[in-house]
C-alpha cells in the first residue's frame, strides 16, 4: 500500500505520544498503527528515509511491548523492523536481547546494531552531536547509549558461540 509521508509522520508521532503515556500502550499503539502495517511505499520519501519510516512502524510496536515487559513480542517486532532498516531501534533491540539473554535473537540484534553503527559513523559529525544530545536528554536514552558498547561486545561473543 502507498501512503503519504505526512500521513505516516503524523501517525508515528501519535504512537510515540501514546508510548509516553501512563498506561500500558501496546493495544492502543497497535490500534493506531494497524492500518499502516502493510505500507510498502511512502510518497515524498526515498532511500534511507523511506526505509526508516517503514521500519519505525514495527519498531514502535517493539517499543510498546518492551515497555510492557513482554520481551519476546518486543524482540519479534524489532526483528521485523530490522528486516527493513537498522533505524533508531537498533540499540534498544540489542540492549533488550542482551539483558534478557534472548539467544534466538542474538544474530539479528548483532547485525542490526552493526549496521546502525555503520550508518551512524557515516553521518556528519555535527549531526551525530545533535542526535546524541537529544538521546542523552532522556533517562532511557542515556541508559541505552551507555549500554551500546557492552551490547555489541556481548552479541559478538555470544552470536558467534551460538553459530559454532
N, CA and C atoms as an extended XYZ file, in Angstrom:
492
Properties=species:S:1:pos:R:3:atomname:S:1:resname:S:1:resid:I:1 pbc="F F F"
N         0.831       -1.180        0.000 N   UNK     1
C         0.000        0.000        0.000 CA  UNK     1
C         0.878        1.246        0.000 C   UNK     1
N         0.343        2.296       -0.556 N   UNK     2
C         1.063        3.565       -0.649 CA  UNK     2
C         0.419        4.578        0.291 C   UNK     2
N         1.276        5.285        1.041 N   UNK     3
C         0.826        6.329        1.943 CA  UNK     3
C         1.681        7.570        1.735 C   UNK     3
N         1.170        8.715        2.133 N   UNK     4
C         1.909        9.970        2.038 CA  UNK     4
C         2.832       10.122        3.246 C   UNK     4
N         3.948       10.776        3.035 N   UNK     5
C         4.935       10.982        4.089 CA  UNK     5
C         4.324       11.681        5.306 C   UNK     5
N         3.549       12.744        5.086 N   UNK     6
C         2.988       13.472        6.224 CA  UNK     6
C         1.959       12.638        6.978 C   UNK     6
N         1.268       11.755        6.287 N   UNK     7
C         0.289       10.870        6.922 CA  UNK     7
C         1.008        9.883        7.862 C   UNK     7
N         2.073        9.278        7.376 N   UNK     8
C         2.857        8.348        8.199 CA  UNK     8
C         3.507        9.104        9.366 C   UNK     8
N         4.060       10.277        9.099 N   UNK     9
C         4.732       11.054       10.144 CA  UNK     9
C         3.760       11.401       11.277 C   UNK     9
N         2.547       11.819       10.941 N   UNK    10
C         1.547       12.142       11.973 CA  UNK    10
C         1.186       10.896       12.786 C   UNK    10
N         1.034        9.787       12.105 N   UNK    11
C         0.683        8.545       12.784 CA  UNK    11
C         1.797        8.101       13.731 C   UNK    11
N         3.045        8.198       13.279 N   UNK    12
C         4.177        7.826       14.134 CA  UNK    12
C         4.265        8.747       15.348 C   UNK    12
N         4.003       10.029       15.158 N   UNK    13
C         4.015       10.980       16.267 CA  UNK    13
C         2.927       10.634       17.290 C   UNK    13
N         1.754       10.310       16.802 N   UNK    14
C         0.656        9.911       17.696 CA  UNK    14
C         1.040        8.672       18.495 C   UNK    14
N         1.629        7.694       17.823 N   UNK    15
C         2.034        6.458       18.505 CA  UNK    15
C         3.132        6.735       19.529 C   UNK    15
N         4.086        7.599       19.202 N   UNK    16
C         5.160        7.929       20.152 CA  UNK    16
C         4.600        8.613       21.395 C   UNK    16
N         3.603        9.455       21.209 N   UNK    17
C         2.967       10.111       22.359 CA  UNK    17
C         2.280        9.091       23.254 C   UNK    17
N         1.622        8.112       22.649 N   UNK    18
C         0.976        7.049       23.434 CA  UNK    18
C         2.002        6.243       24.209 C   UNK    18
N         3.174        6.078       23.632 N   UNK    19
C         4.238        5.315       24.267 CA  UNK    19
C         4.669        5.974       25.578 C   UNK    19
N         4.571        7.290       25.640 N   UNK    20
C         4.995        8.025       26.831 CA  UNK    20
C         3.875        8.189       27.854 C   UNK    20
N         2.705        7.691       27.551 N   UNK    21
C         1.558        7.839       28.445 CA  UNK    21
C         1.677        6.986       29.696 C   UNK    21
N         0.747        7.176       30.622 N   UNK    22
C         0.807        6.480       31.908 CA  UNK    22
C         0.306        5.029       31.878 C   UNK    22
N        -0.375        4.634       30.808 N   UNK    23
C        -0.929        3.280       30.748 CA  UNK    23
C        -0.090        2.397       29.835 C   UNK    23
N        -0.322        1.106       29.920 N   UNK    24
C         0.371        0.173       29.045 CA  UNK    24
C        -0.093        0.412       27.609 C   UNK    24
N         0.831        0.665       26.706 N   UNK    25
C         0.463        1.228       25.412 CA  UNK    25
C         0.273        0.272       24.242 C   UNK    25
N         0.615       -0.974       24.345 N   UNK    26
C         0.677       -1.837       23.157 CA  UNK    26
C        -0.647       -1.919       22.401 C   UNK    26
N        -1.738       -2.115       23.087 N   UNK    27
C        -3.031       -2.249       22.401 CA  UNK    27
C        -3.411       -0.959       21.690 C   UNK    27
N        -3.213        0.174       22.345 N   UNK    28
C        -3.553        1.464       21.728 CA  UNK    28
C        -2.644        1.772       20.540 C   UNK    28
N        -1.367        1.495       20.679 N   UNK    29
C        -0.432        1.753       19.586 CA  UNK    29
C        -0.739        0.830       18.419 C   UNK    29
N        -1.062       -0.413       18.700 N   UNK    30
C        -1.435       -1.345       17.625 CA  UNK    30
C        -2.662       -0.831       16.885 C   UNK    30
N        -3.598       -0.283       17.614 N   UNK    31
C        -4.805        0.272       17.005 CA  UNK    31
C        -4.465        1.435       16.058 C   UNK    31
N        -3.532        2.288       16.485 N   UNK    32
C        -3.125        3.437       15.677 CA  UNK    32
C        -2.338        2.999       14.440 C   UNK    32
N        -1.458        2.024       14.613 N   UNK    33
C        -0.546        1.629       13.528 CA  UNK    33
C        -1.088        0.530       12.622 C   UNK    33
N        -2.103       -0.161       13.034 N   UNK    34
C        -2.587       -1.344       12.317 CA  UNK    34
C        -2.800       -1.114       10.825 C   UNK    34
N        -3.430       -0.028       10.455 N   UNK    35
C        -3.727        0.186        9.033 CA  UNK    35
C        -2.476        0.517        8.213 C   UNK    35
N        -1.347        0.767        8.881 N   UNK    36
C        -0.110        1.102        8.166 CA  UNK    36
C         0.883       -0.067        8.111 C   UNK    36
N         0.513       -1.195        8.679 N   UNK    37
C         1.419       -2.347        8.705 CA  UNK    37
C         1.726       -2.880        7.304 C   UNK    37
N         0.828       -2.652        6.363 N   UNK    38
C         1.038       -3.148        5.007 CA  UNK    38
C         1.682       -2.110        4.090 C   UNK    38
N         2.227       -1.054        4.673 N   UNK    39
C         2.842        0.027        3.909 CA  UNK    39
C         4.074       -0.478        3.158 C   UNK    39
N         4.078       -0.272        1.842 N   UNK    40
C         5.239       -0.639        1.029 CA  UNK    40
C         5.854        0.568        0.347 C   UNK    40
N         5.065        1.637        0.197 N   UNK    41
C         5.559        2.856       -0.442 CA  UNK    41
C         5.107        4.072        0.345 C   UNK    41
N         6.019        5.040        0.451 N   UNK    42
C         5.704        6.300        1.111 CA  UNK    42
C         6.053        7.407        0.130 C   UNK    42
N         5.039        8.092       -0.361 N   UNK    43
C         5.296        9.164       -1.310 CA  UNK    43
C         5.986       10.320       -0.592 C   UNK    43
N         6.930       10.924       -1.266 N   UNK    44
C         7.677       12.036       -0.696 CA  UNK    44
C         8.948       11.606        0.004 C   UNK    44
N         9.251       10.329       -0.019 N   UNK    45
C        10.491        9.828        0.580 CA  UNK    45
C        11.165        8.858       -0.373 C   UNK    45
N        12.425        8.621       -0.107 N   UNK    46
C        13.147        7.601       -0.862 CA  UNK    46
C        14.349        7.159       -0.043 C   UNK    46
N        14.947        6.087       -0.462 N   UNK    47
C        16.165        5.592        0.167 CA  UNK    47
C        16.041        5.316        1.645 C   UNK    47
N        17.042        5.786        2.380 N   UNK    48
C        17.140        5.524        3.811 CA  UNK    48
C        15.946        6.089        4.579 C   UNK    48
N        15.518        7.295        4.238 N   UNK    49
C        14.373        7.897        4.927 CA  UNK    49
C        13.113        7.043        4.754 C   UNK    49
N        12.906        6.552        3.553 N   UNK    50
C        11.751        5.695        3.257 CA  UNK    50
C        11.795        4.428        4.109 C   UNK    50
N        12.937        3.775        4.100 N   UNK    51
C        13.072        2.532        4.870 CA  UNK    51
C        12.943        2.782        6.369 C   UNK    51
N        13.512        3.887        6.852 N   UNK    52
C        13.428        4.202        8.279 CA  UNK    52
C        11.986        4.457        8.717 C   UNK    52
N        11.224        5.148        7.876 N   UNK    53
C         9.821        5.401        8.237 CA  UNK    53
C         9.020        4.105        8.267 C   UNK    53
N         9.238        3.244        7.283 N   UNK    54
C         8.539        1.951        7.271 CA  UNK    54
C         8.946        1.121        8.484 C   UNK    54
N        10.219        1.104        8.771 N   UNK    55
C        10.738        0.341        9.894 CA  UNK    55
C        10.193        0.858       11.225 C   UNK    55
N        10.011        2.165       11.322 N   UNK    56
C         9.521        2.778       12.564 CA  UNK    56
C         8.149        2.269       12.964 C   UNK    56
N         7.347        1.910       12.000 N   UNK    57
C         6.018        1.379       12.294 CA  UNK    57
C         6.142        0.135       13.175 C   UNK    57
N         7.045       -0.754       12.796 N   UNK    58
C         7.221       -2.001       13.542 CA  UNK    58
C         8.061       -1.797       14.803 C   UNK    58
N         9.032       -0.889       14.737 N   UNK    59
C         9.868       -0.618       15.906 CA  UNK    59
C         9.038       -0.022       17.044 C   UNK    59
N         8.055        0.808       16.715 N   UNK    60
C         7.189        1.362       17.762 CA  UNK    60
C         6.377        0.270       18.453 C   UNK    60
N         5.982       -0.732       17.709 N   UNK    61
C         5.300       -1.872       18.349 CA  UNK    61
C         6.279       -2.578       19.292 C   UNK    61
N         7.533       -2.728       18.851 N   UNK    62
C         8.556       -3.304       19.723 CA  UNK    62
C         8.755       -2.472       20.977 C   UNK    62
N         8.800       -1.157       20.821 N   UNK    63
C         8.936       -0.265       21.979 CA  UNK    63
C         7.768       -0.433       22.951 C   UNK    63
N         6.572       -0.545       22.401 N   UNK    64
C         5.380       -0.693       23.249 CA  UNK    64
C         5.440       -1.987       24.056 C   UNK    64
N         5.786       -3.081       23.404 N   UNK    65
C         5.866       -4.354       24.129 CA  UNK    65
C         7.048       -4.375       25.092 C   UNK    65
N         8.126       -3.696       24.743 N   UNK    66
C         9.267       -3.615       25.662 CA  UNK    66
C         8.850       -2.850       26.915 C   UNK    66
N         8.086       -1.799       26.747 N   UNK    67
C         7.597       -1.025       27.896 CA  UNK    67
C         6.695       -1.879       28.771 C   UNK    67
N         5.930       -2.761       28.156 N   UNK    68
C         5.055       -3.653       28.916 CA  UNK    68
C         5.809       -4.873       29.453 C   UNK    68
N         7.097       -4.939       29.172 N   UNK    69
C         7.973       -6.028       29.609 CA  UNK    69
C         7.608       -7.372       28.988 C   UNK    69
N         7.041       -7.339       27.812 N   UNK    70
C         6.788       -8.553       27.036 CA  UNK    70
C         7.935       -8.654       26.027 C   UNK    70
N         9.073       -9.133       26.514 N   UNK    71
C        10.304       -9.072       25.722 CA  UNK    71
C        10.258       -9.970       24.484 C   UNK    71
N         9.577      -11.067       24.557 N   UNK    72
C         9.502      -11.966       23.397 CA  UNK    72
C         8.781      -11.287       22.233 C   UNK    72
N         7.636      -10.696       22.498 N   UNK    73
C         6.916       -9.983       21.442 CA  UNK    73
C         7.681       -8.754       20.976 C   UNK    73
N         8.296       -8.043       21.902 N   UNK    74
C         9.096       -6.876       21.529 CA  UNK    74
C        10.218       -7.287       20.583 C   UNK    74
N        10.907       -8.365       20.899 N   UNK    75
C        12.002       -8.830       20.048 CA  UNK    75
C        11.499       -9.213       18.655 C   UNK    75
N        10.340       -9.831       18.579 N   UNK    76
C         9.789      -10.197       17.273 CA  UNK    76
C         9.469       -8.961       16.444 C   UNK    76
N         8.911       -7.925       17.073 N   UNK    77
C         8.613       -6.693       16.346 CA  UNK    77
C         9.892       -5.986       15.925 C   UNK    77
N        10.892       -5.973       16.800 N   UNK    78
C        12.175       -5.363       16.441 CA  UNK    78
C        12.833       -6.119       15.286 C   UNK    78
N        12.726       -7.425       15.309 N   UNK    79
C        13.280       -8.225       14.213 CA  UNK    79
C        12.603       -7.838       12.894 C   UNK    79
N        11.306       -7.690       12.941 N   UNK    80
C        10.571       -7.306       11.732 CA  UNK    80
C        10.997       -5.910       11.256 C   UNK    80
N        11.170       -4.977       12.179 N   UNK    81
C        11.638       -3.631       11.836 CA  UNK    81
C        13.044       -3.682       11.254 C   UNK    81
N        13.886       -4.529       11.831 N   UNK    82
C        15.277       -4.645       11.384 CA  UNK    82
C        15.398       -5.222        9.984 C   UNK    82
N        14.427       -6.011        9.575 N   UNK    83
C        14.446       -6.567        8.222 CA  UNK    83
C        14.295       -5.465        7.176 C   UNK    83
N        13.747       -4.333        7.588 N   UNK    84
C        13.561       -3.202        6.674 CA  UNK    84
C        14.713       -2.212        6.797 C   UNK    84
N        15.088       -1.880        8.035 N   UNK    85
C        16.110       -0.862        8.272 CA  UNK    85
C        16.672       -0.998        9.683 C   UNK    85
N        17.968       -0.725        9.854 N   UNK    86
C        18.543       -0.730       11.205 CA  UNK    86
C        18.377        0.623       11.881 C   UNK    86
N        17.215        1.205       11.783 N   UNK    87
C        16.935        2.554       12.288 CA  UNK    87
C        17.234        2.744       13.756 C   UNK    87
N        16.547        3.694       14.344 N   UNK    88
C        16.801        4.102       15.719 CA  UNK    88
C        16.514        3.055       16.772 C   UNK    88
N        15.897        1.971       16.406 N   UNK    89
C        15.562        0.932       17.389 CA  UNK    89
C        16.722       -0.027       17.667 C   UNK    89
N        17.797        0.054       16.908 N   UNK    90
C        18.877       -0.936       16.986 CA  UNK    90
C        19.464       -1.079       18.388 C   UNK    90
N        19.697        0.042       19.050 N   UNK    91
C        20.318       -0.014       20.379 CA  UNK    91
C        19.355       -0.625       21.394 C   UNK    91
N        18.085       -0.226       21.336 N   UNK    92
C        17.090       -0.785       22.263 CA  UNK    92
C        16.931       -2.285       22.042 C   UNK    92
N        16.907       -2.699       20.784 N   UNK    93
C        16.790       -4.115       20.436 CA  UNK    93
C        17.969       -4.894       21.012 C   UNK    93
N        19.183       -4.404       20.766 N   UNK    94
C        20.377       -5.094       21.251 CA  UNK    94
C        20.409       -5.138       22.782 C   UNK    94
N        20.089       -4.026       23.410 N   UNK    95
C        20.084       -3.972       24.878 CA  UNK    95
C        19.122       -4.997       25.461 C   UNK    95
N        17.920       -5.035       24.919 N   UNK    96
C        16.901       -5.943       25.434 CA  UNK    96
C        17.301       -7.408       25.217 C   UNK    96
N        17.830       -7.704       24.049 N   UNK    97
C        18.253       -9.075       23.746 CA  UNK    97
C        19.356       -9.510       24.707 C   UNK    97
N        20.296       -8.613       24.974 N   UNK    98
C        21.384       -8.945       25.905 CA  UNK    98
C        20.869       -9.085       27.335 C   UNK    98
N        20.086       -8.120       27.765 N   UNK    99
C        19.591       -8.111       29.148 CA  UNK    99
C        18.803       -9.375       29.475 C   UNK    99
N        17.974       -9.823       28.530 N   UNK   100
C        17.117      -10.977       28.776 CA  UNK   100
C        17.661      -12.261       28.158 C   UNK   100
N        18.864      -12.180       27.612 N   UNK   101
C        19.552      -13.323       27.006 CA  UNK   101
C        18.631      -14.104       26.066 C   UNK   101
N        18.093      -13.382       25.091 N   UNK   102
C        17.210      -13.979       24.087 CA  UNK   102
C        18.073      -14.552       22.964 C   UNK   102
N        18.583      -15.750       23.190 N   UNK   103
C        19.557      -16.352       22.287 CA  UNK   103
C        19.064      -16.467       20.845 C   UNK   103
N        17.777      -16.665       20.646 N   UNK   104
C        17.243      -16.773       19.284 CA  UNK   104
C        17.379      -15.480       18.499 C   UNK   104
N        17.630      -14.380       19.183 N   UNK   105
C        17.697      -13.072       18.536 CA  UNK   105
C        19.115      -12.496       18.489 C   UNK   105
N        20.110      -13.225       18.994 N   UNK   106
C        21.474      -12.697       19.042 CA  UNK   106
C        21.972      -12.267       17.661 C   UNK   106
N        21.832      -13.120       16.671 N   UNK   107
C        22.361      -12.788       15.341 CA  UNK   107
C        21.650      -11.596       14.720 C   UNK   107
N        20.337      -11.540       14.866 N   UNK   108
C        19.586      -10.410       14.318 CA  UNK   108
C        19.956       -9.108       15.020 C   UNK   108
N        20.043       -9.137       16.326 N   UNK   109
C        20.390       -7.929       17.078 CA  UNK   109
C        21.802       -7.467       16.743 C   UNK   109
N        22.720       -8.406       16.598 N   UNK   110
C        24.097       -8.063       16.241 CA  UNK   110
C        24.153       -7.422       14.860 C   UNK   110
N        23.523       -8.030       13.875 N   UNK   111
C        23.531       -7.482       12.516 CA  UNK   111
C        22.890       -6.098       12.479 C   UNK   111
N        21.811       -5.922       13.210 N   UNK   112
C        21.122       -4.629       13.247 CA  UNK   112
C        21.993       -3.570       13.908 C   UNK   112
N        22.613       -3.912       15.026 N   UNK   113
C        23.451       -2.948       15.738 CA  UNK   113
C        24.681       -2.574       14.911 C   UNK   113
N        25.302       -3.537       14.273 N   UNK   114
C        26.470       -3.231       13.435 CA  UNK   114
C        26.085       -2.343       12.246 C   UNK   114
N        24.962       -2.629       11.620 N   UNK   115
C        24.502       -1.793       10.503 CA  UNK   115
C        24.165       -0.382       11.003 C   UNK   115
N        23.559       -0.306       12.169 N   UNK   116
C        23.234        1.000       12.759 CA  UNK   116
C        24.515        1.799       13.018 C   UNK   116
N        25.531        1.148       13.536 N   UNK   117
C        26.790        1.842       13.820 CA  UNK   117
C        27.470        2.316       12.536 C   UNK   117
N        27.411        1.530       11.487 N   UNK   118
C        27.989        1.966       10.197 CA  UNK   118
C        27.263        3.207        9.687 C   UNK   118
N        25.953        3.192        9.783 N   UNK   119
C        25.172        4.356        9.361 CA  UNK   119
C        25.470        5.561       10.233 C   UNK   119
N        25.629        5.328       11.519 N   UNK   120
C        25.926        6.405       12.465 CA  UNK   120
C        27.249        7.076       12.107 C   UNK   120
N        28.260        6.280       11.855 N   UNK   121
C        29.578        6.835       11.542 CA  UNK   121
C        29.608        7.541       10.192 C   UNK   121
N        28.692        7.226        9.310 N   UNK   122
C        28.622        7.870        8.007 CA  UNK   122
C        27.953        9.251        8.079 C   UNK   122
N        27.285        9.545        9.181 N   UNK   123
C        26.621       10.846        9.337 CA  UNK   123
C        27.671       11.922        9.616 C   UNK   123
N        27.406       13.154        9.215 N   UNK   124
C        28.321       14.254        9.542 CA  UNK   124
C        28.446       14.422       11.062 C   UNK   124
N        29.613       14.844       11.510 N   UNK   125
C        29.907       14.961       12.940 CA  UNK   125
C        28.883       15.845       13.664 C   UNK   125
N        28.521       16.989       13.102 N   UNK   126
C        27.581       17.893       13.775 CA  UNK   126
C        26.228       17.213       13.954 C   UNK   126
N        25.798       16.461       12.971 N   UNK   127
C        24.519       15.737       13.068 CA  UNK   127
C        24.572       14.702       14.195 C   UNK   127
N        25.698       13.995       14.284 N   UNK   128
C        25.854       12.997       15.356 CA  UNK   128
C        25.834       13.649       16.724 C   UNK   128
N        26.470       14.816       16.855 N   UNK   129
C        26.497       15.528       18.136 CA  UNK   129
C        25.078       15.925       18.544 C   UNK   129
N        24.329       16.495       17.603 N   UNK   130
C        22.962       16.919       17.914 CA  UNK   130
C        22.070       15.732       18.262 C   UNK   130
N        22.202       14.650       17.531 N   UNK   131
C        21.409       13.458       17.830 CA  UNK   131
C        21.776       12.876       19.200 C   UNK   131
N        23.050       12.871       19.516 N   UNK   132
C        23.497       12.327       20.809 CA  UNK   132
C        22.991       13.184       21.962 C   UNK   132
N        22.994       14.509       21.787 N   UNK   133
C        22.467       15.394       22.827 CA  UNK   133
C        20.994       15.080       23.061 C   UNK   133
N        20.253       14.917       21.965 N   UNK   134
C        18.838       14.564       22.087 CA  UNK   134
C        18.643       13.237       22.798 C   UNK   134
N        19.509       12.292       22.507 N   UNK   135
C        19.402       10.973       23.139 CA  UNK   135
C        19.695       11.067       24.638 C   UNK   135
N        20.699       11.836       24.994 N   UNK   136
C        21.092       11.955       26.392 CA  UNK   136
C        20.129       12.810       27.201 C   UNK   136
N        19.178       13.472       26.545 N   UNK   137
C        18.223       14.325       27.257 CA  UNK   137
C        17.251       13.512       28.117 C   UNK   137
N        16.972       12.295       27.714 N   UNK   138
C        16.058       11.444       28.486 CA  UNK   138
C        16.801       10.335       29.198 C   UNK   138
N        16.267        9.903       30.302 N   UNK   139
C        16.927        8.860       31.105 CA  UNK   139
C        17.086        7.559       30.327 C   UNK   139
N        16.003        7.132       29.654 N   UNK   140
C        16.086        5.881       28.899 CA  UNK   140
C        17.133        5.981       27.795 C   UNK   140
N        17.192        7.126       27.128 N   UNK   141
C        18.178        7.340       26.077 CA  UNK   141
C        19.600        7.248       26.608 C   UNK   141
N        19.830        7.829       27.784 N   UNK   142
C        21.160        7.744       28.407 CA  UNK   142
C        21.521        6.299       28.721 C   UNK   142
N        20.559        5.580       29.302 N   UNK   143
C        20.812        4.181       29.659 CA  UNK   143
C        21.135        3.350       28.418 C   UNK   143
N        20.381        3.572       27.360 N   UNK   144
C        20.630        2.832       26.119 CA  UNK   144
C        21.985        3.194       25.528 C   UNK   144
N        22.303        4.486       25.507 N   UNK   145
C        23.589        4.917       24.946 CA  UNK   145
C        24.753        4.307       25.719 C   UNK   145
N        24.618        4.229       27.021 N   UNK   146
C        25.673        3.648       27.852 CA  UNK   146
C        25.840        2.146       27.594 C   UNK   146
N        24.756        1.501       27.201 N   UNK   147
C        24.793        0.044       27.037 CA  UNK   147
C        25.286       -0.396       25.663 C   UNK   147
N        25.392        0.514       24.723 N   UNK   148
C        25.661        0.134       23.329 CA  UNK   148
C        26.965       -0.659       23.167 C   UNK   148
N        28.034       -0.177       23.741 N   UNK   149
C        29.332       -0.862       23.591 CA  UNK   149
C        29.287       -2.255       24.220 C   UNK   149
N        28.725       -2.351       25.408 N   UNK   150
C        28.620       -3.645       26.080 CA  UNK   150
C        27.758       -4.614       25.259 C   UNK   150
N        26.636       -4.108       24.748 N   UNK   151
C        25.743       -4.956       23.952 CA  UNK   151
C        26.459       -5.483       22.717 C   UNK   151
N        27.229       -4.628       22.067 N   UNK   152
C        27.953       -5.053       20.879 CA  UNK   152
C        28.960       -6.152       21.223 C   UNK   152
N        29.715       -5.971       22.280 N   UNK   153
C        30.688       -6.988       22.707 CA  UNK   153
C        29.988       -8.299       23.074 C   UNK   153
N        28.924       -8.198       23.850 N   UNK   154
C        28.178       -9.382       24.268 CA  UNK   154
C        27.646      -10.142       23.057 C   UNK   154
N        27.023       -9.422       22.138 N   UNK   155
C        26.429      -10.070       20.965 CA  UNK   155
C        27.490      -10.685       20.062 C   UNK   155
N        28.598      -10.006       19.894 N   UNK   156
C        29.680      -10.583       19.069 CA  UNK   156
C        30.174      -11.889       19.675 C   UNK   156
N        30.334      -11.912       20.961 N   UNK   157
C        30.800      -13.115       21.631 CA  UNK   157
C        29.762      -14.232       21.580 C   UNK   157
N        28.529      -13.921       21.908 N   UNK   158
C        27.509      -14.956       22.033 CA  UNK   158
C        26.878      -15.382       20.707 C   UNK   158
N        26.761      -14.466       19.767 N   UNK   159
C        26.206      -14.840       18.457 CA  UNK   159
C        27.175      -15.788       17.752 C   UNK   159
N        28.446      -15.510       17.884 N   UNK   160
C        29.452      -16.379       17.255 CA  UNK   160
C        29.478      -17.746       17.936 C   UNK   160
N        29.355      -17.762       19.265 N   UNK   161
C        29.353      -19.031       20.002 CA  UNK   161
C        28.131      -19.858       19.633 C   UNK   161
N        27.005      -19.205       19.459 N   UNK   162
C        25.771      -19.905       19.110 CA  UNK   162
C        25.863      -20.477       17.695 C   UNK   162
N        26.521      -19.727       16.785 N   UNK   163
C        26.644      -20.169       15.397 CA  UNK   163
C        27.594      -21.366       15.270 C   UNK   163
N        28.531      -21.469       16.186 N   UNK   164
C        29.528      -22.550       16.102 CA  UNK   164
C        29.011      -23.893       16.550 C   UNK   164
